[in-house]
Amino acid sequence: MERLMKAAVLTKFGGYDAFDIKDVVVPSVGAREVRVRVHATAVNPLDYQIRRGDYAEYVSLPAITGHDISGVIEEIGEEVTEFAVGDEVYYTPLIFGAQGSYAEQHVANVDLIARKPKNLTHGEAASMTLVGGTVWEAFVTRAQLRVGETILVHGGAGGVGSIAIQVAKAMGARVFTTAAQKHHAFVEGLGADLAIDYNAQDYVAVVNEATSGAGVDVVFDTIGGDTLTRSPLVLAQMGRVVTLVDIAQPQNLIEAWGRNASYHFVFTRQNRGKLDALTDLLERGLVKPVIGATFPLERIGEAHAYLEAGTANNLRGKVVVTV
């Protein structure tokens, strides 16, 4: 007999009413797969972009979307030896082409999953998987951020930025960040050495004054647009720009070229190694999850709306969804 589960199914591209809560069949478990009872997931900008239809060519409807999971293994494939039934795990499902996290059960290849940090709740762990893996790839693999270097994090109060500040600080960097004035105490509490009010200050002028014109070694961009275009103006020689945002307009590449800068466009790849490294920082208390709001799965549309209106909601950190 087929096993059924509740899932938030994306039935159309569009607004917050695009999801229907339905009973769907639980996927079968392959030899190198595990079935996880999902306890929590989270909402990312990627999720609402998919819902709106920004990636319609990659998503076949109806679809179960979502990209963060924390839960407990309930079944393992015959070739799985790394984990056992009852283990608490967290991970990011494959992006595009596979079932996502907005469901009671999820089946994943064992190479994607990692042991959940012991000191985190499922909600906290779910808030970390896509964001944490992305930041780790951006800083370690791409920018190769080193102890003593200076980094500018654009959007420090957001779901990605709030983790980026902490990870950069744990890596021994000097951290500048842009954030609204009302969030300055918050980002400074996360470890930012300098907070810049993007509403009232020109970050280019502030950074160049703070560094006596030397600039920063790394810019981490979560905003795009004009913010990304002007980022080379604060780069040191041999500086690196890492962005999570794709671009449709030409960049200020003359300035970047003159500084021998490198650009990295990050669309994170899922694997256990990055999560294990992140777990070490989490269990040592060097990085702490930041949860701004929590919704049940039945209100997934509201969770999307809350994240999209983040500034109006005074949102800090991630939006978590309990399953």
Backbone hydrogen bonds in HBPLUS format (Angstrom, degrees):
<---DONOR---> <-ACCEPTOR-->    atom                        ^
c    i                          cat <-CA-CA->   ^        H-A-AA   ^      H-
h    n   atom  resd res      DA  || num        DHA   H-A  angle D-A-AA Bond
n    s   type  num  typ     dist DA aas  dist angle  dist       angle   num
A0026-VAL N   A0003-ARG O   2.81 MM  23  5.55 169.3  1.82 154.8 154.6     1
A0005-MET N   A0024-VAL O   2.81 MM  19  5.49 148.4  1.91 153.9 164.5     2
A0024-VAL N   A0005-MET O   2.85 MM  19  5.49 162.0  1.88 157.8 162.0     3
A0104-GLU N   A0006-LYS O   2.98 MM  98  5.72 148.2  2.08 170.3 172.1     4
A0007-ALA N   A0022-LYS O   2.93 MM  15  5.54 142.2  2.07 152.9 164.2     5
A0022-LYS N   A0007-ALA O   2.92 MM  15  5.54 161.6  1.95 160.2 163.5     6
A0008-ALA N   A0102-TYR O   2.91 MM  94  5.51 162.9  1.94 150.7 155.7     7
A0009-VAL N   A0020-ASP O   2.81 MM  11  5.21 167.0  1.82 153.1 148.8     8
A0020-ASP N   A0009-VAL O   2.90 MM  11  5.21 151.4  1.98 138.7 147.3     9
A0010-LEU N   A0063-ALA O   2.70 MM  53  5.14 162.3  1.73 171.5 165.1    10
A0063-ALA N   A0010-LEU O   3.07 MM  53  5.14 156.0  2.13 135.3 142.6    11
A0011-THR N   A0018-ALA O   3.00 MM   7  5.93 161.3  2.04 173.6 171.8    12
A0014-GLY N   A0051-ARG O   2.81 MM  37  6.08 155.5  1.87 144.6 149.3    13
A0018-ALA N   A0015-GLY O   3.18 MM   3  5.70 147.1  2.29 121.0 121.6    14
A0033-GLU N   A0030-GLY O   3.19 MM   3  5.07 155.0  2.26 116.0 112.2    15
A0079-GLU N   A0031-ALA O   2.92 MM  48  5.09 151.7  2.00 131.6 137.1    16
A0110-VAL N   A0032-ARG O   2.93 MM  78  5.92 167.8  1.94 154.2 153.0    17
A0077-GLY N   A0033-GLU O   2.78 MM  44  5.23 137.8  1.96 172.7 173.1    18
A0034-VAL N   A0108-ALA O   2.92 MM  74  5.64 151.8  2.00 155.1 163.2    19
A0108-ALA N   A0034-VAL O   3.02 MM  74  5.64 153.3  2.10 154.5 161.4    20
A0035-ARG N   A0075-GLU O   2.80 MM  40  5.03 165.1  1.82 144.0 147.5    21
A0074-GLU N   A0035-ARG O   2.80 MM  39  5.72 171.6  1.81 162.2 165.0    22
A0075-GLU N   A0035-ARG O   3.38 MM  40  5.03 146.7  2.50 138.6 137.1    23
A0036-VAL N   A0106-HIS O   2.70 MM  70  5.20 170.3  1.71 159.8 162.3    24
A0106-HIS N   A0036-VAL O   2.92 MM  70  5.20 142.0  2.07 142.3 153.1    25
A0037-ARG N   A0072-VAL O   2.78 MM  35  5.25 167.5  1.80 156.6 152.5    26
A0072-VAL N   A0037-ARG O   3.05 MM  35  5.25 149.8  2.15 139.1 144.2    27
A0038-VAL N   A0104-GLU O   2.87 MM  66  5.19 152.0  1.95 131.8 138.9    28
A0039-HIS N   A0070-SER O   2.90 MM  31  5.88 158.7  1.94 143.4 150.4    29
A0323-VAL N   A0039-HIS O   3.06 MM 284  5.15 175.0  2.06 127.5 126.8    30
A0040-ALA N   A0070-SER O   3.17 MM  30  5.45 149.5  2.27 153.7 155.6    31
A0070-SER N   A0040-ALA O   3.10 MM  30  5.45 142.5  2.25 155.0 153.5    32
A0041-THR N   A0321-VAL O   2.76 MM 280  5.07 160.1  1.80 154.2 160.9    33
A0321-VAL N   A0041-THR O   2.83 MM 280  5.07 176.4  1.83 131.0 130.9    34
A0043-VAL N   A0319-VAL O   2.94 MM 276  5.59 152.9  2.01 161.4 163.8    35
A0047-ASP N   A0044-ASN O   2.83 MM   3  5.20 128.5  2.10 107.9 121.6    36
A0048-TYR N   A0044-ASN O   3.39 MM   4  6.96 152.4  2.47 153.6 159.9    37
A0049-GLN N   A0045-PRO O   2.93 MM   4  6.11 149.2  2.02 151.5 161.3    38
A0050-ILE N   A0046-LEU O   2.95 MM   4  6.16 154.8  2.01 146.2 152.2    39
A0051-ARG N   A0047-ASP O   2.99 MM   4  6.26 160.7  2.03 145.0 150.6    40
A0052-ARG N   A0048-TYR O   2.97 MM   4  6.06 151.5  2.05 140.0 146.5    41
A0054-ASP N   A0049-GLN O   2.95 MM   5  5.34 152.7  2.02 165.2 157.5    42
A0053-GLY N   A0050-ILE O   3.04 MM   3  5.20 140.1  2.21 101.9 113.7    43
A0056-ALA N   A0053-GLY O   3.27 MM   3  4.77 150.4  2.36 112.0 105.7    44
A0058-TYR N   A0055-TYR O   2.86 MM   3  5.57 160.2  1.90 123.8 130.4    45
A0059-VAL N   A0056-ALA O   3.33 MM   3  5.25 156.1  2.39 100.4 107.2    46
A0100-GLY N   A0064-ILE O   2.72 MM  36  5.21 143.4  1.85 130.3 136.4    47
A0102-TYR N   A0065-THR O   3.01 MM  37  6.00 157.9  2.06 168.1 165.0    48
A0101-SER N   A0066-GLY O   3.13 MM  35  4.51 147.9  2.24  92.7 102.2    49
A0069-ILE N   A0091-TYR O   2.93 MM  22  5.44 136.3  2.12 160.9 173.4    50
A0091-TYR N   A0069-ILE O   2.96 MM  22  5.44 151.7  2.04 146.7 153.3    51
A0071-GLY N   A0089-VAL O   2.97 MM  18  5.65 163.7  2.00 159.5 164.1    52
A0089-VAL N   A0071-GLY O   2.90 MM  18  5.65 161.2  1.94 151.4 157.8    53
A0073-ILE N   A0087-ASP O   2.92 MM  14  5.50 164.7  1.95 157.2 160.2    54
A0086-GLY N   A0073-ILE O   2.83 MM  13  5.26 165.6  1.85 140.9 145.5    55
A0080-VAL N   A0077-GLY O   3.16 MM   3  5.43 169.0  2.18 115.6 117.5    56
A0087-ASP N   A0084-ALA O   3.12 MM   3  5.80 161.3  2.16 141.4 142.0    57
A0116-LYS N   A0088-GLU O   3.02 MM  28  5.54 169.7  2.03 118.5 121.9    58
A0090-TYR N   A0114-ALA O   2.88 MM  24  5.62 153.4  1.95 151.5 159.3    59
A0114-ALA N   A0090-TYR O   3.18 MM  24  5.62 151.9  2.26 145.1 153.5    60
A0103-ALA N   A0101-SER O   2.77 MM   2  5.52 139.4  1.93 105.2  93.5    61
A0112-LEU N   A0109-ASN O   3.04 MM   3  5.80 166.9  2.06 124.0 128.2    62
A0120-LEU N   A0117-PRO O   3.24 MM   3  5.66 168.9  2.25 117.8 119.1    63
A0125-ALA N   A0121-THR O   2.91 MM   4  6.15 162.1  1.94 151.8 157.0    64
A0126-ALA N   A0122-HIS O   2.86 MM   4  6.01 161.6  1.89 151.2 156.1    65
A0127-SER N   A0123-GLY O   3.16 MM   4  6.32 138.9  2.34 138.3 148.5    66
A0127-SER N   A0124-GLU O   3.21 MM   3  5.20 128.3  2.49  93.3 106.6    67
A0128-MET N   A0125-ALA O   3.01 MM   3  5.34 159.2  2.05 111.0 117.7    68
A0132-GLY N   A0128-MET O   2.60 MM   4  5.01 144.1  1.72 132.6 145.5    69
A0133-GLY N   A0129-THR O   3.01 MM   4  5.86 159.7  2.06 138.8 145.2    70
A0134-THR N   A0130-LEU O   2.97 MM   4  6.00 151.2  2.06 142.3 150.3    71
A0135-VAL N   A0131-VAL O   2.93 MM   4  6.18 165.3  1.95 157.0 160.4    72
A0136-TRP N   A0132-GLY O   2.95 MM   4  6.07 161.6  1.98 148.5 154.0    73
A0137-GLU N   A0133-GLY O   3.04 MM   4  6.18 161.5  2.08 142.3 147.3    74
A0138-ALA N   A0134-THR O   2.89 MM   4  6.08 158.6  1.93 149.0 155.7    75
A0139-PHE N   A0135-VAL O   2.91 MM   4  6.06 162.5  1.94 154.8 158.1    76
A0140-VAL N   A0136-TRP O   2.87 MM   4  5.65 161.8  1.91 149.4 155.4    77
A0141-THR N   A0137-GLU O   3.14 MM   4  4.93 122.4  2.49 111.1 126.5    78
A0142-ARG N   A0137-GLU O   2.98 MM   5  6.29 153.9  2.05 165.1 173.3    79
A0143-ALA N   A0138-ALA O   2.85 MM   5  6.01 171.5  1.86 152.0 154.9    80
A0144-GLN N   A0139-PHE O   2.85 MM   5  5.57 109.5  2.35 121.3 139.8    81
A0145-LEU N   A0139-PHE O   2.90 MM   6  5.48 158.5  1.95 153.4 159.7    82
A0149-GLU N   A0146-ARG O   3.09 MM   3  5.70 163.9  2.12 137.2 138.7    83
A0148-GLY N   A0172-GLY O   2.81 MM  24  5.87 176.2  1.81 136.3 137.5    84
A0174-ARG N   A0149-GLU O   2.79 MM  25  6.12 164.1  1.82 155.8 161.4    85
A0217-ASP N   A0150-THR O   2.87 MM  67  5.39 132.8  2.09 134.6 147.9    86
A0218-VAL N   A0150-THR O   3.20 MM  68  6.59 150.4  2.30 150.5 155.7    87
A0151-ILE N   A0174-ARG O   2.88 MM  23  6.28 158.4  1.92 169.0 176.3    88
A0176-PHE N   A0151-ILE O   2.83 MM  25  6.09 171.4  1.84 167.1 169.1    89
A0152-LEU N   A0218-VAL O   2.87 MM  66  6.33 155.0  1.94 152.6 159.7    90
A0220-PHE N   A0152-LEU O   2.80 MM  68  6.10 170.7  1.80 165.4 166.7    91
A0153-VAL N   A0176-PHE O   2.83 MM  23  6.18 164.6  1.86 146.6 148.8    92
A0178-THR N   A0153-VAL O   3.14 MM  25  6.65 149.2  2.24 151.7 155.6    93
A0154-HIS N   A0220-PHE O   2.92 MM  66  6.18 174.4  1.93 171.9 173.3    94
A0158-GLY N   A0155-GLY O   3.33 MM   3  5.86 163.3  2.36 115.7 120.5    95
A0156-GLY N   A0178-THR O   2.97 MM  22  5.92 157.7  2.02 159.7 166.2    96
A0317-GLY N   A0157-ALA O   3.11 MM 160  6.41 155.9  2.17 148.6 155.6    97
A0162-SER N   A0158-GLY O   2.91 MM   4  5.65 161.0  1.95 143.4 147.5    98
A0163-ILE N   A0160-VAL O   3.14 MM   3  5.51 131.9  2.38 106.8 118.8    99
A0164-ALA N   A0160-VAL O   2.87 MM   4  6.08 156.7  1.93 153.0 160.9   100
A0165-ILE N   A0161-GLY O   2.97 MM   4  6.14 160.1  2.01 153.9 156.0   101
A0167-VAL N   A0163-ILE O   2.92 MM   4  6.16 165.1  1.94 159.5 163.5   102
A0168-ALA N   A0164-ALA O   2.94 MM   4  5.98 168.4  1.95 152.3 156.0   103
A0169-LYS N   A0165-ILE O   3.01 MM   4  6.15 155.8  2.07 145.4 152.3   104
A0170-ALA N   A0166-GLN O   2.90 MM   4  6.11 155.0  1.96 145.7 152.8   105
A0171-MET N   A0167-VAL O   2.97 MM   4  6.22 133.4  2.19 142.6 155.3   106
A0171-MET N   A0168-ALA O   3.17 MM   3  5.06 130.6  2.43  91.1 104.4   107
A0173-ALA N   A0168-ALA O   3.08 MM   5  5.54 164.0  2.10 152.7 150.5   108
A0172-GLY N   A0169-LYS O   2.98 MM   3  5.17 160.0  2.02 107.2 113.0   109
A0193-ASP N   A0175-VAL O   2.73 MM  18  5.34 147.7  1.83 144.9 156.1   110
A0194-LEU N   A0175-VAL O   3.31 MM  19  6.74 140.6  2.47 148.7 151.3   111
A0177-THR N   A0194-LEU O   2.90 MM  17  6.35 146.3  2.02 161.3 172.0   112
A0196-ILE N   A0177-THR O   2.83 MM  19  6.10 153.0  1.90 156.0 164.1   113
A0179-ALA N   A0196-ILE O   2.91 MM  17  6.04 160.9  1.95 154.4 157.0   114
A0183-HIS N   A0180-ALA O   2.81 MM   3  5.45 157.9  1.86 121.6 129.2   115
A0184-HIS N   A0181-GLN O   3.09 MM   3  5.28 169.7  2.10 114.1 117.1   116
A0187-VAL N   A0183-HIS O   2.99 MM   4  6.31 165.6  2.01 164.6 166.3   117
A0188-GLU N   A0184-HIS O   2.94 MM   4  6.03 156.7  1.99 151.3 158.4   118
A0189-GLY N   A0185-ALA O   2.96 MM   4  6.04 142.1  2.11 136.2 146.3   119
A0189-GLY N   A0186-PHE O   3.11 MM   3  5.08 120.9  2.47  93.2 108.1   120
A0190-LEU N   A0186-PHE O   3.17 MM   4  6.54 128.9  2.44 137.2 150.7   121
A0190-LEU N   A0187-VAL O   3.14 MM   3  4.97 133.0  2.37  90.2 103.0   122
A0192-ALA N   A0187-VAL O   3.08 MM   5  5.74 163.9  2.11 147.0 142.5   123
A0191-GLY N   A0188-GLU O   3.07 MM   3  5.10 144.9  2.19  97.1 107.7   124
A0200-ALA N   A0197-ASP O   3.17 MM   3  5.59 140.0  2.34 108.7 118.4   125
A0201-GLN N   A0197-ASP O   2.76 MM   4  5.46 147.3  1.87 165.0 171.6   126
A0205-ALA N   A0202-ASP O   3.07 MM   3  5.48 115.6  2.50 108.0 121.9   127
A0206-VAL N   A0202-ASP O   3.04 MM   4  6.32 166.3  2.06 159.4 163.7   128
A0207-VAL N   A0203-TYR O   2.91 MM   4  5.89 168.7  1.92 147.7 151.2   129
A0208-ASN N   A0204-VAL O   3.07 MM   4  6.13 165.6  2.09 146.6 151.2   130
A0209-GLU N   A0205-ALA O   2.98 MM   4  6.09 148.6  2.08 143.3 151.9   131
A0210-ALA N   A0206-VAL O   2.89 MM   4  6.08 160.6  1.93 150.1 155.8   132
A0211-THR N   A0207-VAL O   2.95 MM   4  6.12 139.3  2.12 147.3 157.5   133
A0213-GLY N   A0208-ASN O   2.63 MM   5  4.51 148.0  1.73 146.3 151.0   134
A0212-SER N   A0209-GLU O   3.19 MM   3  5.00 165.1  2.21 102.9 106.4   135
A0214-ALA N   A0211-THR O   2.98 MM   3  5.28 165.9  2.00 114.5 117.4   136
A0216-VAL N   A0234-VAL O   2.76 MM  18  6.14 159.0  1.80 164.6 164.8   137
A0236-ALA N   A0216-VAL O   2.77 MM  20  5.17 153.7  1.84 144.8 138.7   138
A0240-ARG N   A0217-ASP O   2.86 MM  23  6.31 153.1  1.94 147.6 155.3   139
A0219-VAL N   A0240-ARG O   2.89 MM  21  6.37 153.2  1.96 156.6 163.9   140
A0242-VAL N   A0219-VAL O   2.84 MM  23  6.17 170.0  1.85 172.9 176.4   141
A0221-ASP N   A0242-VAL O   2.81 MM  21  6.16 166.1  1.83 157.8 162.7   142
A0244-LEU N   A0221-ASP O   3.09 MM  23  6.39 151.1  2.18 159.0 165.4   143
A0229-THR N   A0225-GLY O   3.02 MM   4  6.31 159.3  2.07 150.2 156.9   144
A0230-ARG N   A0226-ASP O   3.03 MM   4  6.15 151.7  2.11 149.4 153.8   145
A0231-SER N   A0228-LEU O   3.21 MM   3  5.15 147.8  2.32  99.1 108.5   146
A0233-LEU N   A0230-ARG O   3.00 MM   3  5.68 151.8  2.08 121.3 129.4   147
A0234-VAL N   A0231-SER O   3.06 MM   3  5.78 171.5  2.07 124.4 127.0   148
A0235-LEU N   A0232-PRO O   3.22 MM   3  5.12 167.9  2.23 105.4 108.9   149
A0239-GLY N   A0236-ALA O   2.98 MM   3  5.07 130.4  2.24 139.8 132.0   150
A0238-MET N   A0259-ARG O   2.75 MM  21  5.99 160.0  1.79 163.9 169.9   151
A0262-SER N   A0239-GLY O   3.05 MM  23  6.59 147.7  2.16 149.1 159.1   152
A0241-VAL N   A0262-SER O   2.87 MM  21  6.26 165.0  1.89 164.4 169.4   153
A0264-HIS N   A0241-VAL O   2.78 MM  23  6.14 142.3  1.93 158.3 169.4   154
A0243-THR N   A0264-HIS O   2.92 MM  21  6.33 163.6  1.95 171.5 176.1   155
A0266-VAL N   A0243-THR O   3.00 MM  23  6.21 166.0  2.02 165.4 169.6   156
A0256-ALA N   A0252-ASN O   3.35 MM   4  6.67 160.6  2.39 143.2 148.9   157
A0257-TRP N   A0253-LEU O   2.76 MM   4  5.78 157.1  1.81 142.5 148.8   158
A0258-GLY N   A0254-ILE O   3.01 MM   4  6.19 158.0  2.06 147.0 152.6   159
A0259-ARG N   A0256-ALA O   3.13 MM   3  5.28 144.7  2.26  99.7 110.1   160
A0261-ALA N   A0256-ALA O   2.98 MM   5  5.10 174.1  1.98 152.6 151.3   161
A0260-ASN N   A0257-TRP O   3.05 MM   3  5.03 165.9  2.07 109.2 112.4   162
A0276-ASP N   A0272-ARG O   2.86 MM   4  6.11 156.9  1.92 161.4 168.9   163
A0277-ALA N   A0273-GLY O   3.12 MM   4  6.37 155.7  2.18 148.1 153.9   164
A0278-LEU N   A0274-LYS O   2.98 MM   4  6.24 152.9  2.05 144.4 152.4   165
A0279-THR N   A0275-LEU O   2.73 MM   4  5.95 153.0  1.80 149.8 157.6   166
A0280-ASP N   A0276-ASP O   3.21 MM   4  6.47 149.1  2.31 141.3 147.6   167
A0282-LEU N   A0278-LEU O   2.94 MM   4  6.26 156.9  2.00 153.4 160.8   168
A0283-GLU N   A0279-THR O   2.80 MM   4  5.94 168.1  1.81 159.0 161.3   169
A0284-ARG N   A0280-ASP O   3.12 MM   4  6.16 137.8  2.30 138.1 148.5   170
A0286-LEU N   A0281-LEU O   2.95 MM   5  5.22 139.6  2.12 164.2 163.3   171
A0285-GLY N   A0282-LEU O   3.07 MM   3  5.13 155.8  2.13 102.2 109.5   172
A0318-LYS N   A0290-VAL O   2.84 MM  28  6.21 165.0  1.86 152.6 149.7   173
A0292-GLY N   A0318-LYS O   2.70 MM  26  5.36 156.7  1.75 142.4 150.8   174
A0320-VAL N   A0293-ALA O   2.89 MM  27  6.25 164.8  1.92 159.9 157.9   175
A0295-PHE N   A0320-VAL O   2.92 MM  25  6.40 152.6  2.00 151.5 159.5   176
A0322-THR N   A0295-PHE O   2.86 MM  27  6.29 149.8  1.95 148.2 157.6   177
A0299-ARG N   A0296-PRO O   2.89 MM   3  5.56 159.2  1.94 120.0 126.9   178
A0297-LEU N   A0322-THR O   2.91 MM  25  5.90 131.6  2.15 176.2 168.9   179
A0300-ILE N   A0297-LEU O   3.08 MM   3  5.14 135.1  2.29 127.6 120.4   180
A0302-GLU N   A0299-ARG O   3.03 MM   3  5.35 120.5  2.40 104.5 118.5   181
A0303-ALA N   A0299-ARG O   3.06 MM   4  6.46 150.9  2.15 149.0 158.1   182
A0304-HIS N   A0300-ILE O   3.01 MM   4  6.32 154.0  2.08 149.2 155.0   183
A0305-ALA N   A0301-GLY O   3.02 MM   4  6.31 159.1  2.07 145.6 151.4   184
A0306-TYR N   A0302-GLU O   2.86 MM   4  6.06 154.5  1.93 149.4 156.1   185
A0307-LEU N   A0303-ALA O   3.13 MM   4  6.37 157.7  2.18 147.0 151.8   186
A0308-GLU N   A0304-HIS O   2.98 MM   4  6.20 166.8  2.00 156.0 159.8   187
A0309-ALA N   A0305-ALA O   3.07 MM   4  6.18 144.2  2.20 143.0 151.6   188
A0310-GLY N   A0307-LEU O   3.03 MM   3  4.86 138.5  2.21 118.8 114.3   189
A0313-ASN N   A0309-ALA O   2.98 MM   4  6.18 146.0  2.10 154.2 164.6   190
A0315-LEU N   A0310-GLY O   2.87 MM   5  4.89 168.9  1.89 154.8 152.5   191
A0314-ASN N   A0311-THR O   3.08 MM   3  5.07 159.7  2.13 104.0 109.6   192
